[in-house]
Amino acid sequence: MTDYFTRHITALALPDCTAQTTAQSLFNDYFCKFGIPSVILSDQGPHFQNILFENIQKLIGYNHIFSAPYHPQTNGIVERFNSTFVPQISKLQDAEDNNWGEYLQAVVFAYNSGIHKTTKYSPYELLYGRQPRLPIDAKSVHFSFQKPNDYFIQLQRTLKIYHKLAKENSIQQQQLSKNRYDLHRQDPHYKVGDLVLTRIFLRGDKLQPKFSSTPKVIINCHHPTYIVKDAQTNVESRVHVGDLRPILIDT
């Protein structure tokens, strides 16, 4: 679980990915420690899309949105952490015992303590308003406050500065990334009722068609994500605009 603003990571080793296990972990290890987020972005796995999570969402009060399938850019922050996490954990675990869970929290702490390229601060610092104390650090300097409220006011001021600068750095980095991504990217827009073809991801042969032969009709638009409906089976699916191709009809 990644906080979108601070990039702070919460990672857990779970015995399974059932809806009940996922919901319990989210409540106990995130909601009860950091509070209720306003929005949760997740993939479309069955452990997220079920009646249990629908009821929790209504009961607790947050907005749950889902990423487009086969489009990791939708949840790029989580994917970026995974690309760092997997190589690190693979170096530490014992291949025979598969004991990667023993090193999980150490790897996560190392990530949260490091300076993030986008925000220019560590996730730990943006969350707590100070750098973590490490074994290699020199003896810390102690500050004396006359009353607890003095520390609270100072912490508020520090976090305000950190968050302001981190937000500016994030916006600047996101704009640079967007400019590079949009340089050679087409961005068509569709409307309700348009006929399209959808990309085929599970192809057994490279020579097979890249897009479906069955037309689908767009029934809902939230560009760049669209809800399409199969004209034959009436099955609805969420698709990113990059995985759609228009059907051109010559009149």
Secondary structure, DSSP 4 states (H G I P E B T S, - for coil): -B-TTT--B-----S---HHHHHHHHIIIIIHHH---SEEEE---TTTSSHHHHHHIIIII-EEEEPPTT-GGGGHHHHHHHHHHHHHHHHHS-TTTT-GGGTHHHHHHHHHHSPPTTTSS-HHHHHHSSPPP-TTSPPPPP---SSHHHHHHHHHHHHHHHHHHHHHHHHHHHHHHHHHHHTT-------TT-EEEEB----SSTTS-SB-SS-EEEEEEETTEEEEEETTT--EEEEEGGGEEE-----
